[in-house]
Amino acid sequence: MEKKINLGIVFGGQSGEHEVSRASACNVIEVIDKEKYDITLIGITKNGDWKVYTGDYKNIKDGSWEQDTDKIHADFSIFHDPIIQDVDVFFPVLHGPMGEDGTIQGLFELMNKPYVGCGVLASAAGMDKVASKMLFESAGIPVGPYVYFKRRDWEKDPDRIIDDIAGRGFPVFIKPSNMGSSVGISKAHNREEFIDGVNEALRYDHKIVVEGFLNAREIECAVLEENGEIKAAIPGEVVASKEFYDYEAKYSDNQDSKIVIPAQISDALLEKIREYAIKAFEVIDGSSLSRVDFFVTRATYNIYINEINTMPGFTNISMYPKMWENMGVSYAELVEKLIQGAAVKRVNN
């Protein structure tokens, strides 16, 4: 009988997307072929503590795994403990800073272990909205109007920044540069709301991006690297029930937001978005997978890239797996492709 592959699922993390990670991890674990893989569950608490969990994976979603102390092994060394060293491939189902930003990818590189997802450079560039926008612009991908500033700029002269934004015109979106899943994002219609939005965004990052409002539809495109070939799925559309597709709308089953696949736009626009998605993936030096988000303006049908997510959500309502399901790739097949791709990449390198 062929030896099972020991797959290390890393979940949780210290970012504002901790709960999203737990939900995504549960969905991934559920479809993994248990006859082919042994699974090592590695949870990272919000405080940054690493714990190996041997209990029921279903306890991960609501966070109750942390109270299942009899099933937790917390006293171990990442570099020396056999529990960790015996892992053949890691699947970091982590979103946001300290998980999707190149930090844990660098750790896996130091451990000389293969892992699912983009490498250090792509993960770091993809997480930072300012860095990624600059890369997209250099590749000729249209980027919407934006400015950015840092905490020290705000503390030194907030009035100058407020006047500059007001001169450009409201409304605007205020975003932490280094965050995802719409965490910390606000929409401001005036100076007072702008100040509140900046203070909210500064809770998550020292660098703030301010984007001009676009009357646009939100179109997303899934990218997958398989056997050295980069593929883009037919894009889907997020029809949000709120002013923008916020954290709650993305991850709550109770929201009215809808996912429409394929997006109801012309074939020419769909193909152009797929082309831009692959180009964005390439310009950040992506590998394995990403979801690339775009705006298509309602009046003029202009395409603008919004951001790239190097570890998109894997919950049961997430856009990324649904786009591949529309292409004939089931959720379980997608997870298998990602794991095998990580293992093959390590062998080839």
C-alpha positions as CSV (number, residue, x, y, z in Angstrom):
1,M,0.0,0.0,0.0
2,E,1.3,3.4,-1.0
3,K,2.4,5.6,2.0
4,K,0.0,8.4,2.8
5,I,1.1,12.0,2.4
6,N,1.2,13.9,5.7
7,L,-0.7,17.2,5.0
8,G,-0.3,20.0,7.5
9,I,-3.4,22.3,7.5
10,V,-2.5,25.6,9.2
11,F,-5.5,27.7,10.3
12,G,-6.5,30.7,12.4
13,G,-3.7,33.3,12.6
14,Q,-3.4,36.7,14.2
15,S,-5.1,38.8,11.5
16,G,-8.5,40.3,11.5
17,E,-9.5,37.4,9.2
18,H,-8.9,34.7,11.8
19,E,-12.6,33.5,11.7
20,V,-12.6,33.4,7.9
21,S,-9.5,31.1,8.1
22,R,-11.2,28.7,10.4
23,A,-14.3,28.5,8.2
24,S,-12.1,28.0,5.1
25,A,-10.0,25.3,6.8
26,C,-13.1,23.3,7.8
27,N,-14.3,23.3,4.2
28,V,-10.9,22.2,2.9
29,I,-10.5,19.4,5.5
30,E,-14.0,18.1,4.8
31,V,-13.2,17.2,1.1
32,I,-9.6,15.9,1.5
33,D,-9.3,12.2,0.6
34,K,-8.5,10.6,4.0
35,E,-7.4,7.4,2.3
36,K,-4.6,9.4,0.6
37,Y,-3.7,11.9,3.2
38,D,-2.9,11.9,6.9
39,I,-3.9,15.4,8.2
40,T,-2.0,17.3,10.9
41,L,-4.0,20.2,12.2
42,I,-2.0,23.2,13.3
43,G,-3.9,26.1,14.8
44,I,-2.6,29.6,15.3
45,T,-4.5,31.5,18.0
46,K,-5.2,35.2,17.8
47,N,-2.3,35.7,20.3
48,G,0.0,34.0,17.9
49,D,0.4,30.7,19.8
50,W,0.9,27.6,17.6
51,K,-0.9,24.5,18.7
52,V,-1.2,21.0,17.2
53,Y,-4.8,19.9,17.4
54,T,-5.8,16.2,17.3
55,G,-9.5,16.5,18.0
56,D,-12.5,16.8,15.7
57,Y,-11.9,19.3,12.9
58,K,-15.5,20.4,13.1
59,N,-14.6,22.2,16.3
60,I,-12.4,24.5,14.4
61,K,-15.1,26.6,12.7
62,D,-16.6,28.1,15.9
63,G,-13.2,28.3,17.7
64,S,-14.2,25.7,20.3
65,W,-11.1,23.7,19.4
66,E,-9.1,25.9,21.8
67,Q,-11.1,24.7,24.7
68,D,-10.5,21.0,23.8
69,T,-7.3,21.0,25.8
70,D,-7.0,17.2,26.0
71,K,-6.5,17.2,22.2
72,I,-4.0,20.1,22.1
73,H,-0.2,19.7,21.9
74,A,1.2,23.2,22.5
75,D,4.8,22.5,23.7
76,F,6.7,21.9,20.4
77,S,9.4,23.3,18.2
78,I,8.5,24.2,14.7
79,F,11.9,23.3,13.5
80,H,12.7,20.2,15.6
81,D,9.4,18.5,16.7
82,P,8.7,15.3,14.8
83,I,5.0,16.2,14.6
84,I,5.9,19.2,12.4
85,Q,8.9,17.7,10.7
86,D,6.9,14.7,9.5
87,V,4.6,17.0,7.5
88,D,5.2,16.4,3.8
89,V,3.2,19.4,2.4
90,F,1.7,22.4,4.2
91,F,-1.6,24.0,3.3
92,P,-1.7,27.4,5.0
93,V,-5.4,28.2,4.9
94,L,-4.6,31.6,6.3
95,H,-5.9,35.0,5.2
96,G,-4.6,38.5,5.9
97,P,-1.4,39.7,7.6
98,M,0.9,37.1,9.2
99,G,-0.6,34.4,7.0
100,E,-1.1,35.6,3.4
101,D,1.6,38.2,3.3
102,G,4.8,36.2,2.9
103,T,5.7,35.7,6.5
104,I,4.6,32.1,7.0
105,Q,5.7,31.4,3.4
106,G,9.2,32.4,4.4
107,L,9.0,30.1,7.4
108,F,8.1,27.2,5.2
109,E,11.0,28.1,2.9
110,L,13.4,28.1,5.9
111,M,12.0,24.6,6.8
112,N,12.5,23.5,3.2
113,K,8.9,22.3,3.1
114,P,6.5,22.5,0.1
115,Y,3.4,24.5,0.6
116,V,0.2,25.4,-1.3
117,G,0.0,29.0,-2.4
118,C,2.1,31.8,-3.7
119,G,5.7,32.3,-2.6
120,V,7.2,35.0,-0.4
121,L,7.5,37.8,-2.9
122,A,4.1,37.3,-4.5
123,S,2.3,36.9,-1.2
124,A,3.9,40.1,0.2
125,A,3.2,42.1,-2.9
126,G,-0.3,40.8,-3.2
127,M,-1.2,41.7,0.3
128,D,0.1,45.2,0.1
129,K,-2.4,47.3,-1.9
130,V,0.0,50.1,-2.6
131,A,2.8,47.7,-3.8
132,S,0.4,45.7,-5.9
133,K,-1.2,48.7,-7.6
134,M,2.3,50.0,-8.6
135,L,3.1,46.6,-10.1
136,F,-0.2,46.4,-11.9
137,E,0.4,49.9,-13.4
138,S,3.8,48.8,-14.5
139,A,2.3,45.9,-16.4
140,G,-0.2,48.1,-18.2
141,I,-3.3,46.9,-16.2
142,P,-5.7,49.8,-15.6
143,V,-5.8,50.9,-11.9
144,G,-8.5,53.3,-10.6
145,P,-7.7,56.6,-9.0
146,Y,-6.0,56.3,-5.6
147,V,-3.6,58.0,-3.2
148,Y,-1.9,56.7,-0.1
149,F,-0.3,58.0,3.1
150,K,1.3,56.6,6.3
151,R,0.4,57.0,9.9
152,R,3.2,59.5,10.4
153,D,1.9,61.7,7.6
154,W,-1.5,61.7,9.2
155,E,-0.2,62.5,12.7
156,K,2.0,65.3,11.3
157,D,-0.5,67.1,9.1
158,P,-4.0,65.6,8.9
159,D,-5.5,68.8,7.6
160,R,-3.3,68.7,4.5
161,I,-4.5,65.2,3.7
162,I,-8.1,66.0,4.4
163,D,-8.0,69.0,2.1
164,D,-6.3,67.0,-0.6
165,I,-9.0,64.3,-0.5
166,A,-11.8,66.8,-0.4
167,G,-10.3,68.6,-3.4
168,R,-10.4,65.3,-5.3
169,G,-14.0,64.8,-4.4
170,F,-16.1,62.5,-2.2
171,P,-17.2,59.8,-1.8
172,V,-14.0,57.7,-1.3
173,F,-13.1,54.4,0.2
174,I,-10.5,54.3,3.0
175,K,-8.6,51.0,3.3
176,P,-5.7,49.6,5.3
177,S,-3.0,48.8,2.8
178,N,-2.2,45.4,4.3
179,M,-5.5,43.8,5.0
180,G,-8.2,41.8,3.1
181,S,-11.8,40.6,3.2
182,S,-12.9,44.2,3.4
183,V,-11.7,44.4,7.1
184,G,-11.2,48.0,8.2
185,I,-12.7,49.5,5.1
186,S,-15.0,52.5,5.2
187,K,-16.8,54.7,2.7
188,A,-16.7,58.4,3.4
189,H,-19.0,61.0,1.9
190,N,-17.6,64.0,3.7
191,R,-14.6,65.2,5.9
192,E,-16.1,63.9,9.1
193,E,-16.7,60.4,7.8
194,F,-13.2,60.5,6.2
195,I,-11.6,61.2,9.6
196,D,-13.5,58.3,11.2
197,G,-12.6,56.0,8.3
198,V,-8.9,56.8,8.6
199,N,-9.0,56.2,12.3
200,E,-10.7,52.8,11.7
201,A,-8.2,51.8,9.0
202,L,-5.2,52.8,11.2
203,R,-6.3,50.1,13.7
204,Y,-5.1,47.6,11.1
205,D,-2.2,49.1,9.3
206,H,0.2,52.1,9.4
207,K,-0.3,52.7,5.6
208,I,-3.7,53.8,4.3
209,V,-5.0,53.7,0.7
210,V,-7.8,56.1,-0.3
211,E,-9.6,55.1,-3.5
212,G,-11.9,57.3,-5.6
213,F,-15.4,56.0,-5.9
214,L,-16.3,54.2,-9.1
215,N,-19.9,53.5,-10.1
216,A,-19.0,50.0,-11.1
217,R,-19.8,46.3,-10.9
218,E,-17.5,44.0,-8.9
219,I,-16.1,41.2,-11.1
220,E,-13.8,38.5,-9.8
221,C,-11.6,36.0,-11.7
222,A,-10.0,32.8,-10.3
223,V,-6.5,32.0,-11.4
224,L,-4.9,28.5,-11.1
225,E,-1.4,27.3,-12.0
226,E,-1.5,23.7,-13.0
227,N,1.5,21.8,-14.5
228,G,3.2,25.0,-15.3
229,E,0.2,26.5,-17.1
230,I,-1.6,29.5,-15.7
231,K,-5.4,29.3,-16.2
232,A,-8.1,31.8,-15.6
233,A,-11.7,30.8,-15.0
234,I,-14.7,32.6,-16.5
235,P,-15.2,35.6,-14.1
236,G,-18.1,35.9,-11.7
237,E,-19.9,38.9,-10.3
238,V,-20.6,40.0,-6.8
239,V,-24.0,41.6,-6.5
240,A,-23.8,43.2,-3.1
241,S,-26.8,44.0,-0.9
242,K,-24.9,46.8,0.8
243,E,-23.0,49.8,-0.4
244,F,-19.9,47.6,-0.8
245,Y,-19.1,43.9,-0.3
246,D,-18.0,44.1,3.3
247,Y,-16.7,41.4,5.7
248,E,-20.1,40.4,6.9
249,A,-21.5,40.1,3.4
250,K,-18.6,37.9,2.3
251,Y,-18.8,35.4,5.0
252,S,-22.4,35.3,6.3
253,D,-25.0,33.0,4.8
254,N,-27.7,35.4,6.0
255,Q,-26.8,38.2,3.6
256,D,-28.7,39.1,0.4
257,S,-25.4,39.5,-1.6
258,K,-25.4,37.2,-4.6
259,I,-22.7,35.6,-6.6
260,V,-23.5,35.4,-10.3
261,I,-21.3,33.0,-12.5
262,P,-20.6,33.8,-15.2
263,A,-20.7,37.6,-14.8
264,Q,-23.5,39.0,-17.0
265,I,-21.2,41.2,-19.2
266,S,-20.1,40.8,-22.8
267,D,-17.8,37.9,-23.9
268,A,-15.2,40.5,-24.9
269,L,-15.1,42.0,-21.4
270,L,-15.0,38.5,-19.8
271,E,-12.0,37.6,-22.0
272,K,-10.2,40.9,-21.3
273,I,-10.6,40.4,-17.5
274,R,-9.2,36.8,-17.8
275,E,-6.3,38.3,-19.7
276,Y,-5.7,41.0,-17.1
277,A,-6.1,38.4,-14.3
278,I,-3.3,36.2,-15.7
279,K,-1.1,39.3,-16.3
280,A,-1.6,40.4,-12.7
281,F,-0.8,36.9,-11.4
282,E,2.4,37.0,-13.5
283,V,3.5,40.5,-12.5
284,I,3.6,39.7,-8.8
285,D,5.3,36.4,-9.6
286,G,2.4,34.3,-8.5
287,S,2.1,30.6,-8.2
288,S,-0.5,28.0,-7.3
289,L,-3.6,30.2,-7.0
290,S,-5.1,33.7,-6.7
291,R,-8.3,35.5,-7.1
292,V,-8.1,38.8,-8.9
293,D,-10.8,41.4,-8.3
294,F,-11.9,44.0,-10.8
295,F,-14.3,46.9,-11.3
296,V,-16.3,47.4,-14.5
297,T,-17.8,50.8,-14.7
298,R,-21.6,50.8,-15.3
299,A,-21.7,53.7,-17.8
300,T,-18.5,53.2,-19.9
301,Y,-17.6,49.5,-19.3
302,N,-14.0,50.4,-18.4
303,I,-12.1,47.7,-16.5
304,Y,-10.0,48.6,-13.4
305,I,-8.2,46.1,-11.3
306,N,-9.0,46.3,-7.6
307,E,-6.7,43.8,-5.9
308,I,-5.3,40.3,-6.0
309,N,-5.9,37.7,-3.2
310,T,-3.1,35.1,-3.0
311,M,-5.1,32.9,-0.7
312,P,-8.7,33.5,-1.5
313,G,-11.5,32.3,0.8
314,F,-12.5,28.6,0.7
315,T,-15.8,28.8,2.6
316,N,-18.8,27.1,1.1
317,I,-20.0,30.5,-0.3
318,S,-16.6,31.7,-1.5
319,M,-16.3,32.9,-5.1
320,Y,-13.0,31.2,-5.9
321,P,-14.1,27.5,-5.7
322,K,-17.5,28.4,-7.2
323,M,-15.8,29.9,-10.3
324,W,-13.8,26.6,-10.8
325,E,-17.0,24.6,-10.2
326,N,-18.5,26.5,-13.1
327,M,-15.5,25.3,-15.2
328,G,-16.1,21.7,-14.3
329,V,-13.6,21.4,-11.5
330,S,-15.3,20.3,-8.3
331,Y,-14.3,21.6,-4.9
332,A,-12.5,18.4,-3.9
333,E,-10.7,18.2,-7.3
334,L,-9.6,21.8,-6.8
335,V,-8.1,21.1,-3.4
336,E,-6.4,18.0,-4.8
337,K,-4.9,20.0,-7.6
338,L,-3.5,22.6,-5.2
339,I,-1.9,20.0,-2.9
340,Q,-0.4,18.0,-5.8
341,G,0.8,21.2,-7.4
342,A,2.7,22.1,-4.3
343,A,4.4,18.7,-4.0
344,V,5.3,18.6,-7.7
345,K,6.7,22.2,-7.6
346,R,9.0,21.2,-4.7
347,V,10.3,18.2,-6.6
348,N,10.9,20.2,-9.8
349,N,12.8,22.9,-7.9
